[in-house]
């Protein structure tokens, strides 16, 4: 991947005045999902590192009142050779239900195989070196994500913590494209920030798309729907003040996944909106929405990791 004929303009921003100002930093979406090479599940020769990030936020349901302060943790993946002299794109990767911030990549002492996958993919040049942030929408209990109705409400409110507390904590500590962690600084660097997740993490991704389009350009929802009303999703874009050139959605699911039907219905409904808010394409120059599916895949970690791997091979992987 990475041979898409797209124009790179890292300095552009939302509301660009003309076609020439478009930011196209990513590559070309493949026709079919690539399988993760089997050897990627073992440790690489050039491993990245996992660091625990502790930050302060507020209890989700009383967030606006700031009535109850919480100390939370996220895990941060830094690529091999990470240097403060280099700026890195940042991808925020949300876990699903019955999970936490260590579920996807593990910890420094006990990394999971997906951490090795990313190490190898960066080592082989399939994924550009980036920072991956693994947060949790769990609120006052580590078991919150195991309560489906509670998780839905927490993902709907996670944007408060994400924008006001987590992103500043991450990007005030690590070297990213944000010049500073003010609202203006974070909005100006949105082209270099993405959010994705599988299952309830996908719901969290749609919520981030709804509430925080000012701060993110790239989205990776996987096997978790939000609304099958394409017009409603288009209206969310209009209400945000952004236009169709300001984002790209890389979506994926499996045909035997219990979430597939509703998820596919949402993506197709979005792509069918008459006003062109969402346009199917395999690259940013031609549109802002792609959908890949794997025949026979179910709702499991194999599917989640493969979709995430493919999405990260696309994001920020334009002509170097």
N, C-alpha and C positions, 0 to 999 in steps of 0.2 A: 504494500500500500504506500500511499504518500506520493503518487505520481499525478494527483489531480492538478489540472492547469488552473490554479486559482491565484488571485492576487493577495499578497501579504501586505498588510498595512497596520502594524500593531498600534499605531497612534490614533486610529479611527475610534469612533464612539457612537453611541445610540443617536439616531436622528441624523445620520450622515446626509449631506445635502444632495449628492448625486451618486450614480452607479459606480463611478470611479473611486468613491470613498469607502466602498464596502470592505469589510474585513473578512477575509477568507483564509483562516489559519489552518484549517483541517484538510484531510486528504480526500480519498474517494471510498465510499461505502462499498464493500464487496458485494457481488451478486448473491453469494451464499456465505453463511457464517463459517469462519475458520475454526477447526478443532484445535484445542490447546495441545501442543506436542507433549507426549507422555513424559519426556525427559524434563519438562519444565516443572514438574511436581517435586523434583529433588533440589536441594540447595545448589545455588550457582557459585561460580568462582568469584564473582564480583557482586556480593549482596548489598542491598540497601540496608537501612537501619529503621527500627521502630522506636519511637520515643513517646513517652506518656506526657500529655499536656494537661495540666490542671488549670481550671479557670473558674471564675465566679459568674453566676447567673441568678435568675430568680425563678421561683416556683411558677410553673407554666400558667395555671388558671388564674393566678393573681398577679401575673407578670406586670401589668400596667401599674398596679399599686405598689409594686416592689415591697411586698409585705413579708416575704420569706426568702432569704438569700440561700442559694444552694452552691455547694462546691462540686463541680462535675469534672469528669475526665474524658478526654478523647485520645486516641492513638494517632500518631502522625508518622507516615512512611516517608523517609527521605531517600532519594536514589543514591546509588553508589557514586562516590566522588562529589557529593553535595558540597557546594561552595557558596559562601556569602557574596562572592564576586559575581555570581551568576543569578539571573532572575528565572524563577520557575513558575510554570502554570500550576494551578491548584485544582484538584478534583476532590469534592466532598462526597463520600460514599456511605450511604445510609444502610444500616442493617434492616432486616424485616422483623416479623413477629417472633416472640420467644427468644430474643437475642439481645446483645449489648455491643459495646464499642470494641470488644475483643473477638467477636464472632467471625469476622471476615478474614482478618489477617493475623490475629493472635496478638502476642506481646513480644517484647524483646527477648525474654527468656524462653518463650514457647511460641515461635512463629508457626502459622498454619501454612499449608501448601500453597495457598493463593499468593502469599508473600513471595514465595519462590518463583511462581509463575511471572509475576511482575518483574522480579529481578532478571530473569532470563530474557523476557521480552525487551527490556531496556538494553540489556547487554547485547542482544542481537539486532538492535536498531528498529524493532517493530513498534515500540512505544517510545516516544520522546521522554527524556528524563523529566519527571514531574513530582510534585508533592501530592500525596493522597492523605486526606484527613478522614478518620473513622470516628464519627461522633455517635451519640445515642440520644434518642428522643425520650428515653426513660426519664421520669420526672423525680418523684420522691422515693421511688422504689425500683430496684433492679428488675422486678417482675412486671413492671407496667406494660411492657410490650407483649406480654402473654395474655393480656386482656384485650380482645379484639375491639370492642366498642371504645374502650379507653384509649387504645393506640390510635384509632381514627381521630379522636379529639386532640390527642397530643401532637400528631403530625400536622393537624390544622393550625396549631399554635407554635410549632417549632421555629417558624421563621423569625419570631421575636428574638429568641435566644441566638439563632444562627447569625442574623445580621448585626445585632447589637453587641453580642458577647463573644461568640465562638470565632467568627471570622477575624475580628480585631485581635483576639488572643493569638490566633495562628499567624496572621500576616503581619502582626507587630513583632513577632519573634523570628520568623523565617523569611528568607529572601524571595519575594514574589514581585509581581508587576505593580502592586499597590505602592504608590509613592508615600502614602501614609494611611492610617486607619480611620480617617475621617469619613463621613458619609460620601463626600465628594471624591475622596481618594479611592474608595472602594468601588464606587460607581464608574469611575474613569477607567478602572482596570478590569471591568466585567468580561471583556473578551478573553481573558486569561483565567477564567474561573468556570467550573462546571459542577453539576450535582447529579447524582444518580442513585439508583437503588432497586432492589428486587423485592417483589411482593409488597409488604407494608412499606418497605423502603421506596418502592415505586410510587405508592400513594404520597409518601413524603416528598418525592421528586415533583409530582404534580402540584402539591401545595407550594413548593418552592417556586415553581413556574408561575403560579397564581400570584403569590405575594412578594416575590423577590426578583422579578425579572430585571429590575434595575441593577442587580449585582451579579447576575449570571448570564452567560451567553449559551452555554452548552448543557443539555439535559439528556439523561439516559434512564428513562423509565423502562422497567422490565417486569412483565407479568403481574401488573397491578393497576387496575383502572380507576378513574376518578369520575368521569362523566361521559356518557355515550352521546351527549348533545354537542355536536360539533360547533353549532352556532354559539353555544354558551362558552366553549373554550376560546373561540375567536373573539368573543366579547371581552374576555379576560385580558387578551392581548391589547385590544383597543383601550380598555380602561387603564392599562399600565402606561399608555403613552408611547409604546414601542410599535414598530412596524415589522412586517415579515422578514426583513433583512437583518433583524437584530438578534436572531436566535437560531439554533439548530437542535432538533430532537432526534436522537438515535434510539429507536424503540425495538424491543425484541421479546419473543415469547416462543413457547413450544406448543405444537398442535395437540398434545395430550395433557397439557397443563390445565388444571381446573379453572384457572383464571384466564385462559386463552380467549374464550368466546367474547367475554365482555371487553377484554383488553383490545382485541382485534377490532371489535365494533367501534370502540372509541377512536382508534387510530384511523379507521376508514371514514368515520363520520367527520373527523377533523379534516382529512384530505379532500372531502367532498364539499366543504363549505364554498359556496359560489363566489364569494368575494376574494378568494385566493389568499386568505390569511395563512393557510397552511398549504404548502406545495410539495408533493413527493419529488425527491431527487436523491441522487447518490453523492452529491457534493453541494457545498454552500453557494456556489455561484448560480446554481439552477433552482435551488429551493431550500426548504428548511425542515423537512420531515422525511425520515426513512423508517422502514419497518422490515425486520428480518425475522424469519421464523424457522425453527428446526423441527422437522417431521419426527414425531414420536417422543419428543422431550416432555418431561413432566415438571412438576413444581419442586425442584430439588437443587442441591448445592452445585451439582454438575452443570445444570443449565445456567444458574446464576453466575458462576465463575466464567463460563464460556462467553456469555453475552457481555459481561463486564470487560473481559479481555478484548473482545472484538471492538467494543466501543472505544476503549482507550487506544487501540491501534488506529482509530480514525481521528479522534480529537487531537488537534494541534499537530497533525502529522502531514501538513501540506508540503509543497516543494521547499526543501531546506536551502 
